[in-house]
Amino acid sequence: MVSINSLLRPGLEDLEPYEPVRPLDVIARELGIATDDLAKLDANENLYGPIPAVREAAANADLHIYPDPAQVRLREAIGDYLSISPDSVVAGAGSDELLDLLFRAVAPERVVTTPPTFGMYRFLAGISGCEVVEVMRGEGFELDEPGIAAAVRDGANLVFVTSPNNPTGNLTTNETVASLCKLPALIVVDEAYAEFAGKTAVGLVESNENLVVLRTFSKWAALAGLRVGYAVCAPSLQANLMAMKQPYNVNAAADAAACAAIEHREEVFVTVRALVDERDRMVRELSRFEWLVPHPSQANFVLFRVLGHDVGRVADDLRRRGVLVRTYSRPELQGYLRISAGRRQDTERLLAALEESAG
Ligand SMILES: Cc1ncc(COP(=O)(O)O)c(C=O)c1O
């Protein structure tokens, strides 16, 4: 009998899996709690959900014909939203797909990540079989610019910077991005949470051919389930990415919903501002638990350092009470919890669960 492993790429069995969040209904069933009674504060989603006009656009999308492979309407809408040319935009099935495309476009031997950060870069590097150079962030989670420059000197040609960073919540300034762009590497600034910070490096793309800014509709527009994100980059790279992508990568419902989110952005931004306010209220309310030390955040989540308590036990206690928060297996994130900002009722559930489990 032919062994299947002999047919597969070497090293496939050693892949480090991505740690995804688990489906809400599965967790609800396990806990014996209705899904509506869970406070899902573990994946930085917008718990207000899409506004009615966006839901309606998705519901009315033409599902029997293929979506537009050239993404004309969507790229024009994004161009209008960011005051850029649609020729610098390529959309995908979530920004995750654009990350995957970038790996395939560059085919790097070595990439730079800046932990603690989003795990997808390392996961995709594993799949592409390239070496990961981890340039650790400093005490305040700021980037180690000289460390990144040294890694590029040593042969890395793809650099991932997340701003605001997940899970630490801090921004990288445009000054730092501009200085990184002087390096001979493709600099990818992942701005999945930019709408919560109101800051962006998109304006630097025109003068830096080696800069790609990634954005998504998953967070601010509450469309994580539909999968739609995009890259902003030089038109020459955009043309290559458009040529490489799967033709129908953004499905018809996602395309329609994303266009509607942009058209009705003032209404969507009401929920973005509400999440930012609730993040700040959560931090104020949690200050009564002195063992939870927040790191300042510009995103829709907060990283807390947990003092004198076992993080796994805290998260389990919360979970049993229907409150889901994020913990990590990575060594640099031991002793930390990340809690997403939710609606007022989600914060109230979190507070009640913490009071109960402390009591
Ligand atoms: C920094 C960062 N980039 C990208 C993503 C994925 O975004 P998308 O849903 O558009 O694939 C996430 C999701 O958690 C994220 O935190």
Ligand as a Chemical Component Dictionary entry (heavy atoms), coordinates in Angstrom:
data_LIG
# 
_chem_comp.id                   LIG 
_chem_comp.type                 NON-POLYMER 
_chem_comp.pdbx_formal_charge   0 
_chem_comp.three_letter_code    LIG 
# 
loop_
_chem_comp_atom.comp_id 
_chem_comp_atom.atom_id 
_chem_comp_atom.alt_atom_id 
_chem_comp_atom.type_symbol 
_chem_comp_atom.charge 
_chem_comp_atom.model_Cartn_x 
_chem_comp_atom.model_Cartn_y 
_chem_comp_atom.model_Cartn_z 
_chem_comp_atom.pdbx_ordinal 
LIG C1 C1 C 0 -3.818  41.640 13.795 1  
LIG C2 C2 C 0 -4.830  40.856 13.051 2  
LIG N1 N1 N 0 -4.739  40.764 11.725 3  
LIG C3 C3 C 0 -5.630  40.067 11.002 4  
LIG C4 C4 C 0 -6.678  39.419 11.641 5  
LIG C5 C5 C 0 -7.601  38.589 10.808 6  
LIG O1 O1 O 0 -8.470  39.406 10.151 7  
LIG P1 P1 P 0 -9.493  38.806 9.077  8  
LIG O2 O2 O 0 -10.705 38.406 9.828  9  
LIG O3 O3 O 0 -9.706  39.960 8.162  10 
LIG O4 O4 O 0 -8.818  37.654 8.405  11 
LIG C6 C6 C 0 -6.818  39.489 13.008 12 
LIG C7 C7 C 0 -7.923  38.778 13.669 13 
LIG O5 O5 O 0 -7.966  38.557 14.828 14 
LIG C8 C8 C 0 -5.860  40.225 13.738 15 
LIG O6 O6 O 0 -5.931  40.302 15.064 16 
# 
loop_
_chem_comp_bond.comp_id 
_chem_comp_bond.atom_id_1 
_chem_comp_bond.atom_id_2 
_chem_comp_bond.value_order 
_chem_comp_bond.pdbx_ordinal 
LIG C1 C2 SING 1  
LIG C2 N1 SING 2  
LIG C2 C8 DOUB 3  
LIG N1 C3 DOUB 4  
LIG C3 C4 SING 5  
LIG C4 C5 SING 6  
LIG C4 C6 DOUB 7  
LIG C5 O1 SING 8  
LIG O1 P1 SING 9  
LIG P1 O2 DOUB 10 
LIG P1 O3 SING 11 
LIG P1 O4 SING 12 
LIG C6 C7 SING 13 
LIG C6 C8 SING 14 
LIG C7 O5 DOUB 15 
LIG C8 O6 SING 16 
# 
